[in-house]
Amino acid sequence: MKRVIFLIIICLSSVKLHSQEVELPQYVSHLADNPFLISPTYAGIGSGLQIRLNGVSQWIGVKNAPNTQSLTVEARLAERFGGGITVFNDKNGFTSQRGARLSLASHLILSDFHDSFLSFALTYSFTQFGVDTSEFSNNTNPTGSPIGSPQNLPSISSNTSNFDVGMLYRYEKFSISANVLNLLDRKIERFDPSEPTTLRKYTLFTSYIFRKISREVEVEPSMFVEYREFDKRSRTDMNVKVRKGIRDGYIWAGVSYTFLNDQFFQPNAIAPLFGLKKRNLYVSYGFSITTNKIQDFNYGTHMITLGFDYDRRPSLARCTQKMMMF
């Protein structure tokens, strides 16, 4: 019986492992001052090096709920080029995903008079999927007769590689980026041959910065849309963020409203967040309130971000200069 249960868990886990890439909560990406996680086209936009360490614990109170950690390092590599790397670790029950993404971005000037810029990016990703079987055992030998002590069953793992592409257009305080993730189809090597081979995901991110409210305050509304090619699922995050300048930095607060595109008036989650940047150090915290039926079984999703920014000489090319006040 234990062997049957184990095999069922392996089959269910393998579908999850092979049909998805790691899911980093998107409100973490933007509202934690790290748009590079949403689109690699932002790599190199700014005056120096940016490091962000994110930790996300989903559905607190639910046993073996997803936990994700990611480290991003992004910097300008030349006057018109930028690059970055993301290292992540995601654990969900007995399944895990670990890997890295390496990105390179190029920035072009369309118009100096109107601050019109165009950026392109290419990302290579490597992911290792695994199933931990250390807590499972087989109490029978291959002949079916019982054995004296449990026998550990072998763990399962597989590696995949893929590519992402992205494009970013900026016009003064307005920006919009489009991205295609997992360009290559996946080969089915084992498990259920009916598993999807297409993992392509399309994302759109746009924002606008308002500065007329106050000299020390700027407001940035933004929207993130995601569409999956295989099962036609789509969702939208609508966000707003307010930054206020302080001595040697700024403070900010924001909120994210997430919903499925066929259920606009039924939000999946609402996430208030806030943060502080002081000199070269950065910290932020967010709390996501789940509004569907799972809210009765958990205490929400919690996120914390720690960061370090190293400023250096700004690029002479305006296409790699920030359009934000702070």
N, C-alpha and C positions, 0 to 999 in steps of 0.2 A: 504493500500500500504506500509506504514512504517513497518507494521508487517511482510509482505512478505520479504521486503529488509532485515530486522533484522534476520529472519530465514535463509536466504541465507548466510548472513555473518557468522552466528553461524556455519552453516554446513561446510563452507569453512575453517573457523578457526579451527574447531575441527579436520579436517583432518590433518592440519599442526601440531596441538598440539599433537595428538596421534600417528602420524607416524614418529615423530622425537624426538631426545633428543636435549638438548641445544648444539648449535654449537659455540664453542669458536674458533675464527680464529687461524689457526695453526701457522702462521708465528709469531704471538704474543708469542706462547708457547716457541719456540726454540730460536728465535733471541732476545728475551727479557731475556735471561739467566734463563729460567725456563722450562727445559725439563720435569719436573715432570708433567706439564699439558698434555704433549704428551703421556708419559708413566709413570705410578706410580712405575715402576721398578727402577727409579732414586731416589726414596725416601731413604734418609740416606746416599747417596754418597756425602761426603764432611765432613768438620770438625765441623759443628755446625747447627744452626737454620737459615732457609731462609724464609723470608716473602715477597710475591709479591702481589701488588694490581694493577689489570689491568682494564682499561676503554677503550672500543671500541665503536665508533660511526660510523656506516656504512652508506654509500651513503648520505653524507651531502648534503642537499638541497631537498631531497625527504621527503615529509611529512610522519610522523609515521614510519620512517625507523628503522631498528633494532638497539638497544642499549644494550650493554652487559657489566656488571661489574663482576669481579671475584676476590676473595681473596684466596690465597693459603698459607698454612703454612706447611713446610716440614722440617724434622729433623731426625738425627740419634738417634734411641732409645736405641741401645745396640751396642756391637762390630760388630755384623753382621746383624743387623736389622735396618730398617728405617720405618717411617710412615709419613702420611700427610693427610691434609684435604683441600678440595676445596669447597668454598661457592660461589654460583653464582646467578645472577639476570639478566634475559634476557627479554626485552620488544620489541614487534614487532606489532605496531598498537594497536589493541584492545586485543591482546593476550599476555600472559606473561608466563615465566617459571622461577621458583625459586627452589633451592634445594641445596644439599650438596653431596660430595663424600668423603668417608673415605677409606684410602688405607693403606696397610701393605706390606712391601717388605722384602725379605730375600736374603742375598748375600753369595755366595760361592766362594772359591778359587780353580781354576782348576790347575793352575801352577804359583808358585812364580817366577820361573826363567824367564818366558815370560810375566808376568802380565796378566794372562788369568783368567777371572772371569765370573761367571754366576749368574744371579739374577732372582727371581720370585716375582710376586706381585698379590694381590687380592684386588679388590675395590668393596665396596658396595655403591650404589647411590640411592638417594631419590629425586624425582622431583615432584613438584606441578605445574600442568598446569591450566591456568585460562583464562577466557574471561571476559573483563570488559564491563558491559552493562550500566554503569552510564549515558552515553550520549545518550542512546536509550530510547524510551518511547512508550507505547501502548495507543493510543487515543480512543480506543473502549473497552467496557466491554465485557465479554464473550458472551453476547447476540447479539453483533454487533452494538448496539446503542452507539452514542457518549457520552462521559463523560465530565464533566466540566474541569478537570485538568489532565495532563499527569500522567500515572501510571507507576512506575518503573518496569522494567522486571528483573527477578532474574538473578544474575550472575551464571556462570557455572565454575566448577573447578573439578579436579580429581587428585589423587595421584598415583604414580607408584614407584616401587622399582625394582632394577636390580643389576647385578653383571658384573664386567669386570675382565679379567685375562691378564697377560702380562709376557713376558720373555725378558731378556736383556743379550746379550753376548758382552764382551769387551776383546779385544786383544791388549794390549799396547795402541796405540793411535786410534785404530779403534773400533767402537761400532755399534751394530745393535739390534733393539728391535722389537718384534712382539706382537701385542695386539688384543684381541677380546673383543669388547664392546657389552653390552646388551645381555648377554648369554640367558636370559629367554625370551620366547615368551610372547606377551602381550595378555591379555584377553579382548575381545570386550564386553563391558557392555552396551554401548549405542551409538547413532549416527549411521553412516552407517556401516552395518556388513561386507561390502566389504573392509573395511580398512585393511591395512597390519598388520598381527600379528607378523611378524618377523622384528625386528629392529636391527639385528646383523650387526655390522660394523667391518671390519678388517683393521688394520693400520700397516704400516711398517716404521720405522724411522732408518736411518743410517747416520753416520758421520765419518770424519777422521780429525785429527789435525796435521798440518804441522808446524814445528818449525825451519826449517833450513834456513828460509829467513833472520831472524835477531834474536839477543839474546833477544830483547824486543818485538818481534812481533810473533804472531801465527795466522795461517789462518785455518779456519774450514769450508770446504764445507759439505753440508748435503742434504739429500733428504727425503721427507715424502710422502708416498703413502697411499691412502684411498680407500676402496672398500666396497660398500653396498650390502648386500646379496639380499634384496628384489627386487630392480629395476636394479641391476647390474651396477649402476653408479660408476665411479672411477675417481680420480683426483690425480695429483702429484704436490708437491711443491719442487722446486729446489732452494737451498739457498747457499749463501756463506757469511762468516763473518770474519772480520779481527779485532784482538785485539792488542792494543799497550799499554805497561806498562808505567805508570806514577808514580810519587811519591804517595805512599799510595793507589794505585789503578790502574785502567786502563781505557782507552777509546776504543770504538769499533764502527764499521760501517758495514752494511751488506745490502744485497738485496735479495728479494724472488721473484721467477718467478713461477706463478701458471697456470696450464692448465688442461683441461680434457684429459684423456688418449687417446681418439679417435680424438683429435684435437691438436696435439703436437705443430703445428706451428701457433696456434691461442690462445695466452695466455689470460686467464681470467683476470689476474691482475699482476701488477709489483709493488713491495713494497720496497722502500728504507727505511732504519731504522738506527738509531744511538743511542748510550747511553754512560753513564759514571758511573763508580764505584769509590767512594772516601771513604776510610776507611770502615765504616759499612753501608753507604748510597748508594742507587742505583736509577738511573732515566734513562728512555729511551723514545724515541718518534719514531713513524712510520707513514708513509703515503702510503696508497695503491691506486694505479691508476687503475681504472677499464678500460679494453680495449675492452669490448663488447659493444652492442648497448646502454646499460644503461648509458654509459659514457656521453651521451648528456643530461642527466637529473640529474646529481649529481656532487658533488665536491670531490669525493673520500671517502675513509675510513680512519679515524684517530685513532691512538692508543697511549696511554700514560701508562707507567708502573712506579710505585714507589716501592721501596724495602728497606728492612733492613736485614742485615746479622749479625749473632752473632757467632763468632768463639770461639771454645772451644778446649779442648785437642783432637788431631786427634786419630782416632781409631788405635789400634795395628794391626788390620786386614787390609791388603792392599786392600781387595775387597770393602772397603767403603771409600777409598781415591780417590781424584780427579786425573784424568790424565791430566787436563789442567794446564797451567802455572799459570794462574791468578785465 
